[in-house]
Amino acid sequence: MWLCCAIKYSFLCMSPKLAGLFYFSVLVALQLVAARSSSSTGKGKNHEGSIKYGFSLVKGKANHPMEDYHVAKFAQIQDNELGLFAIYDGHVGDRVPAYLQKHLFTNILREEEFWEDPTLSISKAYESTDQEILSHSSDLGRGGSTAVTAILINGRRLWIANVGDSRAVLSRKGQAVQMTTDHEPNTERGSIETRGGFVSNLPGDVPRVNGKLAVSRAFGDKSLKSHLRSDPDVQNTDVDVDTEILILASDGIWKVK
């Protein structure tokens, strides 16, 4: 069984020759079924019980700075085992995704209602973290970031959230199920226009908020924030014998042609 998950325009499972044509990539993937062979560990790989997970970083030839960050780890909190996984796809600098890597999960787990209502806690922490980023814009700059996060609780329940167009896709009984919503300007035009913004549709380009940003929800982006949202879509599902693989990736892997 193979799997791949990437940021920008590169694949874990592509050849080195092809990988050299694309941007930096970071990958996060979880195998949620029992391993058939002995668990392997090493750079970018690990396991927790029957769950195998890993990530990889690929540097391509494109002259593009690294703006993408990830989280892939397990933590023991209040007698509960949490798997924490994320991809933060930055734009106009790397300070916002770096901030998210350090603070977003911490803020989620600090919410008092987390163990009773993870969905509410995740939503509240996304928006409070965005407010933190905006309040530190003099240090963090004018950039922003999309995010897709996954929290696995005791290996049995999975919560997935996102802002922007990074996706989480779950394989169940061999069928791919998208667990996130793409927050694109055309699909949320009403919200953008209600906030006083507009959506550009120039020939040869993707729709953009005020002609600049290709997503309608993001962290940061202070100059556009009055026209953007930072509240996530949150989904949850049981993890059972039919749950096989979870893939987190930014838009590059899903929209590559």
Secondary structure as GFF3:
##gff-version 3
##sequence-region A 1 257
A	DSSP	alpha_helix	16	19	.	.	.	ID=ss1
A	DSSP	beta_strand	25	31	.	.	.	ID=ss2
A	DSSP	beta_strand	45	48	.	.	.	ID=ss3
A	DSSP	beta_strand	51	58	.	.	.	ID=ss4
A	DSSP	beta_strand	68	77	.	.	.	ID=ss5
A	DSSP	beta_strand	80	91	.	.	.	ID=ss6
A	DSSP	alpha_helix	95	110	.	.	.	ID=ss7
A	DSSP	alpha_helix	118	135	.	.	.	ID=ss8
A	DSSP	alpha_helix	137	140	.	.	.	ID=ss9
A	DSSP	beta_strand	144	153	.	.	.	ID=ss10
A	DSSP	beta_strand	157	163	.	.	.	ID=ss11
A	DSSP	beta_strand	167	172	.	.	.	ID=ss12
A	DSSP	beta_strand	175	178	.	.	.	ID=ss13
A	DSSP	alpha_helix	189	194	.	.	.	ID=ss14
A	DSSP	beta_strand	199	200	.	.	.	ID=ss15
A	DSSP	beta_strand	208	209	.	.	.	ID=ss16
A	DSSP	beta_strand	219	220	.	.	.	ID=ss17
A	DSSP	three_ten_helix	222	227	.	.	.	ID=ss18
A	DSSP	beta_strand	233	238	.	.	.	ID=ss19
A	DSSP	beta_strand	243	249	.	.	.	ID=ss20
A	DSSP	alpha_helix	251	255	.	.	.	ID=ss21
###
